[in-house]
């Protein structure tokens, strides 16, 4: 996933340290669901996308359309 934002920006937006962001990103430390959702919101993506390998990425338009569909139910 490539969003062209820094770990510093994400950490500051979420209220955690850059070191913790790095540890989450590299799998050295787990994070809470709340933190995962906060990171996803900062990146303007769905939380599940943070858990998917890059090779399984869903196209942006498909993802948003599915999200809107679910919200309409």
N, C-alpha and C positions, 0 to 999 in steps of 0.2 A: 504494500500500500504506500503510495507516494502522495503526500499532501503538501509538501514544501513548507512545513512548519517546524520549528525547533522544539527540542525537548524542553528547553527553558520556557517557551511560550505555553506549551501544554501544561507543564508543571505549575506555572504561575496561575494559569486559568483554573486548574483543578484544585489548587491549594496543597500540593505535595512537592517534594524535592525533585530536582533533576536526577539525582542518584536513584531515587525510587522509580521514576519513569524508566530510566535505563535498566534497572533490575527487572521491572515488569516486562519490558520489551525483549529482553534477552532470556526470559524465563527463569531468572535466578530467584525471583520472589513472586508470590501470588498477589492478587489485589482483590478487594471486595467488589461485589456487584455494583455497589454505588459508585466506586471509583471507576470501574469499567464504563458505566453509563456516562459519567462526567467526562471521561476522556473522549468517548464517542461523540458526545454533544459538542465538545470543543472542536473536534475534527469535522463536524457536520456529517457524520455517518451513522449508520445503525450499529448498535453494540455488537451484534453477532459478527459484523465484518472484521472486528478486531480479533476474532477467534479463528477466522478462516485463513488458510495459506494463500499467498498471492496467486498461485496457480488456479485457485478456485474462485477468484474474484467475480462478483456479479456486476453486470453493467449498471452504471449509475441510474439510467432511466428506468430500467426494469426494477431495480431495488426501490426507487421512490414510488413507482406505480403500485407495487405490491404493498408498500407501507401505507399509501393512501387508501388502497382497497381495504386493508385490515382496519384502519381507523374509521372507515365508513360503516363498518358492521355494527 
